[in-house]
Amino acid sequence: MDYKKMAYAVGAAAAVLLAVAWLYLAYPAADWEMDRQMAPTIKEAKNLALDYEKVVSGKSTYIGKHVFWCVQNISEHEVFYRADMNARLAVSNYGRMPRFPGGKHMGCTEMLLDIEDVRKTPSGTGIVAVAYIYSR
């Protein structure tokens, strides 16, 4: 066996392992930094204490406000506040939003959202249009 080739292969493998280890260690630091940056906005949203019903009944009063809600994201047309099938959300930047891996009645993920619009449906329920900002 050619020792030069083996030395290159071992060196390449070591470089890949070091890169993976660096990414593994750097990712939590980046995640923590994002948590730190979003903390004031999350605190502000929590202090507003807006729930779905309050936003729907307030109509345009809350447009532009931030909310920190537990959101169940099943698919683009199945995004719900607190896994309540009657509390539908329309997400303008849906592609950025993480999916919740559970089933329809299993739970939700805390997300920071910006309220963009509030609409009433013909059945009398509401749809809150939001933009996804961040999730934990």
Backbone bond lengths (Angstrom), bond angles and torsions (degrees), N, CA, C in turn:
res aa  C-N    CA-C-N  psi(-1)  N-CA   C-N-CA  omega(-1)  CA-C   N-CA-C  phi
1 M - - - 1.450 - - 1.530 108.53 -
2 D 1.321 114.94 143.36 1.456 121.01 -179.07 1.527 109.39 -80.22
3 Y 1.337 116.49 117.55 1.465 121.23 -176.29 1.522 113.03 -69.03
4 K 1.335 117.59 -29.59 1.458 120.16 177.66 1.528 110.73 -64.53
5 K 1.320 116.22 -44.52 1.465 120.45 179.19 1.521 110.45 -63.40
6 M 1.338 116.01 -40.97 1.446 119.82 179.27 1.530 110.46 -65.41
7 A 1.321 118.05 -39.70 1.456 121.47 178.94 1.535 110.58 -64.31
8 Y 1.327 117.32 -41.33 1.471 120.65 176.36 1.524 111.02 -63.77
9 A 1.305 117.65 -42.28 1.467 121.28 -179.73 1.530 110.78 -64.12
10 V 1.327 116.66 -42.58 1.471 120.59 178.51 1.526 109.72 -65.84
11 G 1.325 116.79 -41.64 1.466 120.85 178.41 1.522 111.78 -63.17
12 A 1.328 117.25 -41.85 1.464 121.06 178.92 1.521 110.45 -65.94
13 A 1.318 117.04 -42.14 1.466 121.02 178.35 1.525 110.76 -63.08
14 A 1.316 117.13 -40.98 1.465 121.08 178.38 1.531 110.43 -64.71
15 A 1.332 117.59 -40.12 1.462 121.35 178.84 1.525 110.70 -63.88
16 V 1.321 117.68 -41.82 1.472 121.91 177.99 1.522 109.91 -63.89
17 L 1.329 117.49 -44.76 1.463 120.44 179.26 1.524 111.86 -62.68
18 L 1.333 116.96 -40.36 1.468 120.30 177.22 1.525 111.36 -64.69
19 A 1.321 117.41 -40.08 1.466 120.90 178.99 1.527 110.69 -65.03
20 V 1.326 117.20 -42.76 1.462 121.46 178.49 1.531 110.01 -63.98
21 A 1.317 116.98 -43.64 1.465 120.60 179.06 1.529 110.77 -62.57
22 W 1.336 116.92 -41.27 1.458 120.01 179.09 1.527 110.67 -63.42
23 L 1.331 117.26 -44.49 1.471 120.40 178.41 1.527 111.08 -63.16
24 Y 1.307 116.30 -39.59 1.469 120.93 179.62 1.524 110.61 -62.10
25 L 1.315 116.97 -39.63 1.460 121.10 179.50 1.526 112.64 -79.89
26 A 1.324 117.96 -31.68 1.461 121.32 -176.83 1.528 111.97 -77.99
27 Y 1.319 118.68 -32.20 1.460 121.28 -176.79 1.526 112.91 -59.36
28 P 1.330 120.83 -49.13 1.467 118.89 178.15 1.528 112.58 -60.02
29 A 1.325 117.92 -33.27 1.462 120.12 178.33 1.521 110.26 -65.96
30 A 1.332 117.60 -40.93 1.464 121.32 177.93 1.526 109.93 -67.11
31 D 1.317 117.05 -39.65 1.461 121.94 178.21 1.526 110.26 -63.87
32 W 1.324 117.51 -42.91 1.460 121.77 178.85 1.521 110.26 -63.67
33 E 1.333 117.52 -40.03 1.464 121.63 179.62 1.528 110.38 -62.97
34 M 1.319 117.43 -40.45 1.460 120.58 178.06 1.529 110.38 -65.56
35 D 1.330 117.61 -40.51 1.467 121.15 175.65 1.528 109.94 -58.58
36 R 1.309 116.91 -43.79 1.462 121.78 -178.93 1.527 110.89 -64.17
37 Q 1.316 117.48 -41.40 1.455 121.27 -179.06 1.527 111.65 -68.77
38 M 1.308 117.38 -35.59 1.465 121.79 -177.03 1.531 113.10 -84.99
39 A 1.319 117.94 -13.57 1.469 121.78 -175.12 1.529 113.72 -53.17
40 P 1.340 120.25 -46.42 1.472 118.65 -179.84 1.535 112.94 -63.55
41 T 1.320 117.02 -39.06 1.460 120.44 -179.99 1.522 110.53 -68.86
42 I 1.330 117.08 -39.86 1.463 120.86 177.36 1.524 109.88 -63.93
43 K 1.322 116.69 -42.52 1.469 120.63 178.98 1.528 110.25 -61.47
44 E 1.321 116.65 -44.88 1.463 121.33 178.08 1.529 110.74 -59.50
45 A 1.330 116.66 -44.29 1.471 120.91 179.88 1.524 111.16 -64.18
46 K 1.330 116.56 -41.40 1.467 119.87 178.57 1.531 110.97 -65.60
47 N 1.325 117.16 -37.90 1.465 120.88 179.41 1.526 111.99 -65.95
48 L 1.344 117.37 -32.11 1.463 120.00 176.33 1.528 111.43 -65.75
49 A 1.318 116.02 -30.14 1.472 122.60 177.08 1.530 112.38 53.26
50 L 1.323 116.17 45.42 1.458 120.11 178.49 1.518 109.74 -87.35
51 D 1.323 116.38 127.24 1.453 119.32 171.84 1.532 107.75 -106.16
52 Y 1.300 116.13 175.49 1.461 121.71 -174.82 1.524 111.59 -58.96
53 E 1.316 116.84 -47.54 1.465 121.27 -176.98 1.529 111.36 -61.61
54 K 1.321 116.52 -40.56 1.465 120.84 -179.82 1.532 110.22 -64.98
55 V 1.323 117.13 -41.79 1.461 121.22 179.73 1.528 110.24 -65.59
56 V 1.339 117.45 -44.53 1.466 120.91 -179.84 1.526 110.55 -63.62
57 S 1.316 117.59 -42.00 1.466 120.02 -178.83 1.528 111.87 -73.66
58 G 1.333 117.95 -24.58 1.457 121.61 179.85 1.510 113.92 -84.76
59 K 1.320 117.09 -8.77 1.463 124.51 -178.89 1.523 111.77 48.09
60 S 1.329 118.19 -118.14 1.466 121.03 -173.23 1.529 113.91 -77.25
61 T 1.323 118.28 -5.62 1.463 122.00 -179.06 1.527 112.30 -57.64
62 Y 1.323 117.60 -35.51 1.460 121.27 -172.07 1.533 113.87 -102.92
63 I 1.320 117.70 6.78 1.470 119.79 178.11 1.528 108.79 -63.56
64 G 1.320 115.82 132.67 1.462 121.89 -178.49 1.519 113.47 91.16
65 K 1.317 117.56 -6.26 1.471 121.59 178.52 1.528 109.37 -86.64
66 H 1.324 115.02 155.19 1.468 120.97 176.20 1.522 109.50 -96.93
67 V 1.324 114.93 145.49 1.462 121.67 173.64 1.519 108.06 -130.84
68 F 1.316 116.02 149.87 1.460 121.81 175.92 1.521 105.82 -118.47
69 W 1.327 115.28 93.64 1.450 122.11 -172.00 1.519 111.53 -115.09
70 C 1.301 114.25 153.69 1.459 121.30 171.81 1.532 106.31 -84.10
71 V 1.324 116.06 116.62 1.458 122.17 -171.98 1.517 110.07 -119.54
72 Q 1.317 114.55 135.39 1.465 120.23 173.62 1.522 107.52 -103.20
73 N 1.313 116.11 121.05 1.461 122.30 -177.51 1.518 109.04 -115.31
74 I 1.308 115.99 101.66 1.463 120.86 -179.19 1.524 109.89 -95.55
75 S 1.330 116.17 -47.75 1.464 122.45 176.98 1.524 107.33 -156.64
76 E 1.314 116.88 176.40 1.463 120.10 -175.36 1.532 112.48 -56.42
77 H 1.304 117.32 -34.19 1.467 120.73 -178.21 1.523 112.26 -103.10
78 E 1.306 116.90 9.44 1.464 122.24 177.78 1.521 109.38 -132.32
79 V 1.331 115.49 72.50 1.457 122.87 177.20 1.523 105.86 -121.35
80 F 1.344 115.87 123.03 1.457 119.66 -171.57 1.532 112.10 -130.90
81 Y 1.318 114.88 147.49 1.456 123.34 173.38 1.522 108.10 -77.20
82 R 1.326 116.36 124.28 1.465 123.60 178.93 1.532 114.19 49.91
83 A 1.313 116.91 35.46 1.464 123.24 178.37 1.526 112.31 59.12
84 D 1.329 117.06 24.07 1.463 122.62 177.81 1.523 107.83 -92.49
85 M 1.320 117.13 112.92 1.461 121.73 -176.27 1.531 112.96 -63.23
86 N 1.319 118.45 -14.27 1.463 122.17 177.51 1.526 112.53 -92.96
87 A 1.318 118.08 -5.66 1.460 122.71 -177.67 1.530 108.73 -113.15
88 R 1.330 115.93 76.47 1.456 121.58 -173.57 1.523 112.05 -84.46
89 L 1.324 114.68 144.10 1.461 122.23 175.89 1.525 108.94 -117.21
90 A 1.321 116.04 139.51 1.463 122.09 172.32 1.524 105.97 -108.03
91 V 1.323 116.90 119.50 1.466 121.60 -173.38 1.530 109.36 -105.46
92 S 1.333 116.56 116.95 1.466 120.88 -176.04 1.523 113.04 -68.52
93 N 1.315 117.56 -32.62 1.470 121.26 179.43 1.529 109.56 -114.46
94 Y 1.306 115.56 52.28 1.466 122.47 -173.79 1.533 113.22 -53.39
95 G 1.307 117.99 -35.45 1.465 121.27 -177.48 1.520 113.96 -59.74
96 R 1.309 118.32 -25.49 1.469 121.99 179.25 1.522 112.67 -82.92
97 M 1.300 117.26 -17.78 1.464 122.11 -172.22 1.530 111.53 -80.13
98 P 1.338 118.13 132.43 1.474 119.67 176.80 1.521 110.73 -72.49
99 R 1.302 115.73 147.40 1.463 120.46 177.95 1.510 110.27 -85.74
100 F 1.311 115.50 148.85 1.452 120.93 173.13 1.519 106.93 -90.40
101 P 1.332 118.61 123.10 1.457 120.43 -172.22 1.530 115.30 -76.49
102 G 1.314 118.99 -8.71 1.464 120.84 -176.39 1.516 112.89 -79.42
103 G 1.319 115.26 178.47 1.458 121.83 178.56 1.508 110.96 -79.04
104 K 1.331 116.18 -177.16 1.463 121.54 -173.46 1.519 114.47 -60.83
105 H 1.307 118.97 -29.00 1.463 120.17 -175.35 1.528 112.12 -117.65
106 M 1.325 118.22 24.00 1.461 120.04 -171.27 1.521 115.93 -96.91
107 G 1.313 119.91 -25.60 1.454 118.22 -178.33 1.498 113.25 157.70
108 C 1.336 114.50 -165.60 1.452 119.75 -175.43 1.536 110.33 -153.72
109 T 1.341 115.85 172.45 1.456 123.39 -179.64 1.522 108.63 -122.54
110 E 1.335 117.50 136.60 1.463 120.65 178.71 1.523 109.91 -69.62
111 M 1.343 115.28 129.27 1.456 120.92 -178.32 1.520 110.81 -137.89
112 L 1.316 114.72 142.67 1.453 121.90 173.01 1.526 106.79 -90.48
113 L 1.340 115.76 124.64 1.452 121.69 -176.27 1.521 110.01 -129.27
114 D 1.324 116.01 155.28 1.459 122.51 174.26 1.528 107.02 -111.52
115 I 1.331 117.28 125.89 1.467 120.70 -178.93 1.527 108.50 -77.29
116 E 1.330 115.18 124.51 1.468 120.78 -178.62 1.524 112.89 -105.56
117 D 1.333 117.51 -32.06 1.457 120.49 -177.03 1.522 109.04 -165.22
118 V 1.314 115.84 158.32 1.462 122.04 175.71 1.517 106.79 -133.29
119 R 1.335 115.77 126.40 1.461 120.40 -178.81 1.522 109.74 -126.37
120 K 1.299 115.50 147.09 1.468 121.55 172.52 1.522 107.58 -97.96
121 T 1.322 116.10 140.33 1.455 120.90 175.98 1.529 108.66 -92.04
122 P 1.333 117.61 163.38 1.464 119.85 178.13 1.534 112.94 -57.99
123 S 1.318 116.83 -27.25 1.475 119.85 -179.98 1.527 112.28 -78.64
124 G 1.337 116.90 -6.27 1.460 120.37 177.89 1.519 114.20 98.36
125 T 1.316 117.63 -10.25 1.469 119.56 176.39 1.522 108.74 -81.86
126 G 1.293 117.04 170.56 1.454 120.64 -179.31 1.507 112.89 -113.55
127 I 1.312 114.95 159.93 1.463 122.37 171.49 1.515 106.17 -128.26
128 V 1.319 116.03 124.63 1.452 120.58 178.28 1.522 108.21 -100.31
129 A 1.337 115.53 122.01 1.464 120.91 177.54 1.529 107.56 -89.65
130 V 1.326 116.17 128.70 1.452 121.52 -176.38 1.520 110.77 -134.21
131 A 1.323 115.23 163.88 1.456 122.62 169.27 1.518 106.94 -114.51
132 Y 1.315 116.56 131.18 1.465 121.85 177.79 1.528 108.66 -73.24
133 I 1.337 116.22 135.60 1.464 121.04 177.27 1.525 111.44 -116.82
134 Y 1.338 118.16 -48.09 1.467 121.09 -169.84 1.508 110.11 -164.49
135 S 1.318 117.08 151.97 1.463 121.45 172.92 1.516 110.25 -142.75
136 R 1.303 115.79 155.49 1.465 121.45 177.75 1.490 109.99 -99.33
